[in-house]
């Protein structure tokens, strides 16, 4: 590896002792068990104006775990305000951290309540709500520790760099040219998608200023698949690098600068697949517009999927991430943001706007990857599919290759 990546490699190697043994992954078929996240009842000093909730993992983790802790009003005690805070455990961090909250009215015997507001991303929830009680002589101090997120530094040599004006595509793909379909075709029935990945002639790829729009809509007439015989009432849009050698790498980095759609039932994604076929899969970003609770401005998800020969053996999702968890603006659908992934022999690391968000021990050593950029549609057959924007705007895509 080149010396310019020595800092990144040092951070990778610093966390290796627990998860470096290649055989624990069974060639991408298994992954270490989920760490459990717990919180427990505790006491705080009388008249305190801040409480520190101890958050604990039960074991070392092979991936980033993000717990979501909420403190709210109890008997006499008041949360100021009632809010939820993210607690981030990165591989190698201490197993106990604290989340701190401003409070009021903590007289003797008054209490607050706290809970994990959702399943931890990359982990497993243990236990339910807890009680925080004001008690004379109690001690409640924050716990320091853990490393800061690493900035994005690409791994390898830049081998592909195109903008919204220059990205090339056609219906098959080839040198320096993305394909408008998946390697297996233009539909994804296994995901219950109802969108058909359109050809260039169907018009889902629009140059606009310095952007390339991947545009989705309800079709005037449904498209019938020649392979499955099913009809698809919506046009989805895909750029896949499965036939694009410049975008393929074993170890390296990919960066997208994009603005996301926000249409209900749209399913935008930035991801990687291996040239040997699915699984495995690395999801850098997903937006689940078919989920009623999904908020496109703020929410994003990541995941890795293991297995082989079309059968998934494990998955390690992070489904409740928010831009604000990492100090970022909740503007995914109104401003351009930079998503990136680095695949190193030992780690897979995901970044948003240059800030590390998720890290996974790499169970997929030796695969050759290519990027996919798409907006799927998972709408009901009779949906108008017309709320908000159905377009992903791409400003640039870059790929670096180390091997």
N, C-alpha and C positions, 0 to 999 in steps of 0.2 A: 504494500500500500504506500501511497505517496506521503511525504512528510507533512504536507498541508493538512492531512486528516489526523495528525497525531493526537490532537486534543480530543476529537470524537472517539478515536480508538481507545484512548486512555480511560474515558468514562465507560465505554463498553467493557473493557477488560477488568475494571475495578469491581464490577458486579458479577464476574464469571463464576466464582467458586461453587455457588449453589446449583447452577443450571447448565454448566458447560458440558456435562457428559452427554455425548451425542445419542447414546442408546436409550436414554429415558424417553425420547420422543418416538421411538419405534418407526423411524423414517417418516415422520409426519403424521403418525396414526394416533398418538396420545399426547397429553399435556398434563403438567403437574396439577394437583387438585386445587380448587378455588380456596383462597384464604377467606375465613369468616371474619366479619366485622361486628364488634359488639360495643355497647355502651352500658354503664351500670349506674344505679342510684349513687348519689354522693351528697355531701354536705358542704356548705359554703359559709363564710363569715357573715354575721349579722351586719346589715347595712351595706353590704358590698354592692357596687354598681356594675360589676362585671363577673361573669361566671365562665369557667374553663371546663368544657366537657371533654373527658378523657375518651378517646376513640382508639380501639385496640384491634389489631389483627391477631389471629390465633397461630399464624405460621408465616414464614418467609414466603414472599410471592414472586412468581415468575413474570408477572406483568403489573403494570400500574393499576392500582385500585383507587377509585374515587368514591368516598362515602359522602352521603348527603344528610346533614344533621340540622334538625329544626328545633329551636327553643321557643316555647309559647307560654301564655299565661297559665298559672296554676291557682292554688288557693292562697290568695293574698299577693303573691309574687307577680310581677309584670315584665313581659318581654318588651324591650324598647329599641327596635320594633320586633314583632313576630317575624322571623325570617329564617331562611335555610342557607346553610353555608357548606361549601365543599371542603373536604379534608382529603388531601392527595398523598397516597403512599406510592413511592416509586421503588422498584426493586433495589434492595440494599438499604432502604430507610429503616429507622427504628420501628418497632412494632406498635408503639404507642405514640400518638400525637394528641393535640388538643385543638378544639374549636372554641373561640372566645366570642361571647355575646354580651351586649349591654343590657342591663336589667334595672328594675326599680322595686321599691316596696318590699325589701327583703328583711323584714322584722323577724324576731325569734319565732320559729315555727312556720313562717310563710314558705311556700314552695312554688316552684316552676315545674313544667313538664318538658321533656325532650324526647325526640323520636328520630329514627332514621326514616326520612320522608319517602325514600324509594329504595329499591334493591341497589346495593353498591355496584357501580360500574367496575367490571373485572373482578368482582368478589361475590360473597354470599352473605346475606343478612342473618344475624343471630340475635334473638331476643326481640322484645317489643319496646314500649315506651318506658321511660324512667322518670324518677322524681328527684328534683334538686331542692334541698331543704336548708333554710338558714338556721344555723346552730352556733351558739356561743363557743368560741375557741376553735372552730373548724378552720382548716387550712385548705386553700384551693389555688394552686399555682399553675401557670401554663407550662407545658413541656416543650422544650426546644429540640430541634434535630431534623435531620433529613436534608437532602440536597435541593438546590434550586433547579428549575427546569433548564435544560440545555438549549442554546440557540441552534437554529438549523445551519449546518455547514455541509454542503453537498459532498458526497463520497464518489470520487472517480473523476473522469474526464468528461466534459460536456460533449455529447454525441448527437443530441437533437435539441434544437431551439427554434421554435416557430411562434408567430403571433396570430391573433385573430385574422389578420390580413393575409398571412402566408401559409397557414395550416392547409395541407393538401389531403384530399379524401376522394374515394370513389367507391363503387359498390363491392369491389373485391379487395382492395388494399394492395400494397406492394412497396417497393423502395420509396421511402420518404412520404408514404401515402397511407393514411388510415382507411380501414374498411368501415362501411356504414352498417355492417351486420356483425353479429357474434360469429365465432368460428364455426358454430353448428347451425346457424340460420338466423332468422329474423323474429323469432318468438321465444318466449320463456314461460311455457305452461307450468313448469315446476314451481314457479313463484306466483302462480295465479295472476300473472300480468295480462292485461286486456289491451295493451298497446302493441302495435306492429312496428318493428324498427324499419323505418321507411328508407327507400332507395333515394338516390340523389334526385331522380325525376319527380319524386313525391314532394320535394320542396321543403324539407325540414332543416336545411342548413342555409343560414342567411348571413351574408357579410353586412355588418353595420358599423360604420366608422372603423375603429381599430379592433372590433370584436367579431367573433364568430358565434352566432346564436344557434343553439340546438333547440329547435322549436317543436313543441308538441301541441296537439289539438284533437278535437273530435272530427273525424273524417266525414265528408259529405255522403260517402257510401262506404260501408265496411269493406275491409280487405279479407279475402278468403285465402288461408294458407294452403299451398299446394301439397305440403308435407302432412299436415294434421287434418286438413279439411275444416278446421274451425274458422270462425269469422272474428275479426278484430275491429272494433268501431273507432279506435283511436290510433293516431300516429305517434310513435315514440321516436327517439333519435339516439344514435350510437356512433361513437368513434372508437374503434378497436384496433390495437396494434399487433394482432396475431399474425399478420402478414407484413409487418413493417419492421425490418431488421434493425433500423436505426434506433428504435425505441426499446429494444430487448436487451436484458442484462441479467447476470447472475447476482451480482452485488453492485449496489449503486443507489441513486436517488432519482425521484421524479418530483416535479413541482408544477402545480397548476395555479394560475391566477384567474379566478372566476367569480361571478355573481350568480347566486342561486335563484331558481324559480320559487314561487310560493303558492302555486295552484294546488287546491285540494285534490288529492288522489295522484299527484305527481310524485315521482320517486327518483330524484337525482342521485347520482353516485359517481365517485372517483375511486378506482380500485385497480388491483393487479391480479392477473391470472398467469399460471405457468403454461409454457408451450406444450406441456405434456397433457393438458386437460384438467378439468375441475373434478374434485378439489385437489390441491388447496386453493385458498383465496385470501387476499389481504384487502380489507375495506378501509380506505383512508377517510372517506366521508360517505355518509348516507343520510338522506332526508326523507322521513317516512310520512309523506303527505296523506297517505290513506289511513293514518292513525289520527283519530279525532283530537287527541291531546297534543299533537305535534305543533311546535311553534317554529316556523321557518326562520325568523330573524335571529333566534337565539340558540336553537337546538342543533346538535350534530351527533352522529354516532360513528363508532369504529368497530372493527371486528377482525378476527382471523378464523378461518375454517380449515380444519385438517381432515384428512382422509385420502382416498384414492379410488380410481375406477368408477367415478360417479356416485360414491357413497361417502357421506360426511360422517367422520368419526368423532369429532369434537368441534366446539365453537367457544369463543371467549369474548362475548359482546360487551361493549360499553354503550348503553342505549339512552342514558339520561344526562349526557354531557351538555353543558351550556357554555357559551362564549364567556360569560361573566365569571365562570369558575376559574378562568385563567387570566382574568383582568382584561378581556377583550370586549369590543363593542358588539352589541346585539344587532348587527346590521348585515347579516349574511345575505339577505334578499334585496338590499338597497345599495350596498357598496361592494366593491371588489375586495376579496380576501385571498390570501395565499395559502394553499394547502400543499404539504410536502410529506414524503415518506422516504426513509433511508432503510435499505435492506443490507445489513451487515451479516457476516457469517454467524454471529452470535445473537444479534438483536435486530428487531424491527421497530423503528421509532417513527412516530407520526407527529407532525408539527402543523400549527395554524399560525399564520402571520409571524413565522420565525420562532415561535415558542413551542417547546415540546409539550404535547398533550398526553400521549399514550406511548408506552414502551412494552414490547412483548419479547420474551426470549424466543429466538428464532428456531422453530422445530422443522423448518423446511430447507435444510441446507442443500445447496447444489442445484436448486431449481433455476430455470431461466424464465424470467418474468417479462410481461408486457403490460402497458397501461390501457385502461378503458375509461372513457368519459361518456356518460350517457344520462338521459332522462327517460326513465321508464314510466309507464302509466298503469295504475292498478285501480281503475274506476269501475263502478257498476255499469253494466251494459247500457242502462237508460240514462246515465249521468250526462248533463250538459257539458261537464268538464270545462267550465268557463269562468271560474272564480280566480281572480288574480292572474299573475303571469305564469305561463307554462314553459318559459324559455330559460335555459342556462346560457349566460353570456361568458364566453371564453376570451380572455385577453392574451394568454400565452400558455404554452406547455413546454417544459424542458426535461431532458433526461440526461443523467450522468452515469457513466459506466466505469466501475472499478475492475470488474471481471465479467 
